[in-house]
Each structure stands twice: as C-alpha cells, then as structure tokens.
C-alpha cells in the first residue's frame, strides 16, 4: 500500500482501528500520517504503510 494519498480512508491491519490519511507520504515513503477516527488526539500518528489497508 505505497500509493495512499491525503484523505484516503484506511484501517489498521492488526489493531482494527480506522482513520484517514492526514498527509501523503513523501521522504518517509514507508510511513503515512494518519488521523484515527476514534482518537481525541488532534495530531496524526506516523504508521507503517504495511500496517494499513484501504477501508471500505
């Protein structure tokens, strides 16, 4: 999943939480910044792309 773009809905493969890509990966091509749907934290977290899948 190396071609996610800002705004894409995603799901964490092992933990099951969902979120939205906050920033398109650039120099850290194996990570993406993701805003979790269930988090009250206003800041996105850095997640490995291999841990993410496209959410329906």
N, C-alpha and C positions, 0 to 999 in steps of 0.2 A: 504494500500500500504506500508507494512512494509518490503518488500523484494527487495527494489531498490538497485542497485549496481552502482559503478562508471561507467560512460559512458552511462547510460540509458537516452534516451530522455524522457522528461516529459513536461506536460502542467499544468499551474495553473488553478484549477477548477473555481474560481470566476473571476480572472482578465484576463485569457485567454492567458497570455504570455507563451512562450515555452522556454525550456532550456535543459541543460544536467547536470546530477548529477556529481558533482565535487569530492565528497568524499562519500564513503559508510558510512551510519550511524553506530555508534558503541555505545558509552556510552550514547549519546543523541538519543536514539532509536526512538523517536517520531519526529525527525527533520532530514533533509538532507541538505548538502551544494549544492547549485545549481548555475551554471553559466547561466544567462539569455542570450538568443540569441540576444535580442535587446539592451542589456546594453553595454555601453562602459567601464563600471567598470571592472577592471582586477581581482577584488576579488569576490568570490562567496558569495551568501547570504544564511542565515540559514532560511529554510522554513519548516513549519509543514508538515509532511507526509500526513495528512488528507486533505491538500490543493492541493495535487498533484495527477495527474493521468498519466498513460502511454500515451505518444504521438505517433501517427502513423507515 
